[in-house]
Amino acid sequence: KITTESECFMKYRDWNEIQRKLEALYVLDNALTDPSEEYLRLIRRTEDGEKLHYHVDNGAGDSLSVIFTEKLVLVKGFAHESALNLFAKEQEEQSILERIYAGLPEKYQNLFSPKEKRETTFFLWYDGELHQNSLAENDVGKWLLAYAFESFEKFRDFAKDYYEQDFSESLLRKLYEEGGLSDKELEELIYGASSPSSQNSSSNVFPST
């Protein structure tokens, strides 16, 4: 059963739109992350013939994985302060994981390693219908999904705060709406900014909800 809050948030979301928003964040983060400081990367993107995977790690113990396949979308969140955090329990409760992933075909469960599955405090998937198993301790994790920014204004404000610099409003909006820029446009967006610098530990890693 899908919880009411999750249904309200996700029911009318366009998954192609969500993919574009995550791609926009990846393009920006990739351009601003120094290769020698890979540990500072906010979002990673991997792709093979079967899936496109975005993984957000905010460095504060929380993460979001969104996997797009040909037939469905998988969304896995890990909020370290959640009541479902298995790492915080004295004894791992495998039954909780089984309940969280119940109903998802095994071939899709296998897209996550055992360690990745343990790092689950909320999980849902979409195959034309939205599925989420409701647990008594369930953390809906709406704030984690805020990294797929619902509005340009939220994307802009987060980018300015997190990367500690100003951006061309028009180019940043184009990136947000289209999920990409030409090489020339991206260079202008990054180096036309007032104070290029990589993110640091004082930056706000949490998106507004």
C-alpha angles and dihedrals in degrees: 000000000000116000117241095242093050092047092051091050100043107028096090099030115123107225092207087055091049090052090053092050092050090046090052091053090047093050092051095044093046092052093049100042114094109227088227089059099050091147088069093061111124099195133023128197127202128175137183134161093284107037148019113216129194118188121188119195113178095192091239096092098274128108142177127203122191118183121190116200131171093264107026149008123237122202120189125177133187118196107181093209094051121119087235094060101127092193089064094054123092091227124028112244107214090180090067091056091048090053093047092053098035112134096022111117113252093240089064094042087056090063084080123063118231089257092051091050090052087055091068127116096155134014137178137164136200125211099157088307128056116246129190126154110229116225129183090244095037116153104204090202096210091156092058090057087056087086084078087068114222094208138027090238091060091046092049095047093047093047093050092047099041098044092035097226142093124252137199104272094215095048093044090050091050090051091050095048099041102029094232149040136211116264090255093049092047091050090051091048093051104035095034088063118108100242117013111205139139120256118267140197093273093060120107106253095184122090118222115254 
